[in-house]
């Protein structure tokens, strides 16, 4: 399984799903600048997957 690192469609969709803190919006719109940004982005992606799953079950 390969990952397409250029695919940001989940980030755009996630921005429309709920309200975000300004720093999270900036992170979702830009490239992570370090390890902590990458970890936070990974956490946001997990939250996106949970919300997406919840929406598909409704």
Rosetta blueprint (number, residue, H / E / L):
1 X L
2 X L
3 X L
4 X L
5 X L
6 X L
7 X L
8 X L
9 X H
10 X H
11 X H
12 X H
13 X H
14 X H
15 X H
16 X H
17 X H
18 X L
19 X L
20 X L
21 X L
22 X H
23 X H
24 X H
25 X H
26 X H
27 X H
28 X H
29 X H
30 X L
31 X L
32 X L
33 X L
34 X L
35 X H
36 X H
37 X H
38 X H
39 X H
40 X H
41 X H
42 X H
43 X H
44 X H
45 X H
46 X H
47 X H
48 X H
49 X H
50 X H
51 X H
52 X H
53 X H
54 X H
55 X H
56 X H
57 X H
58 X L
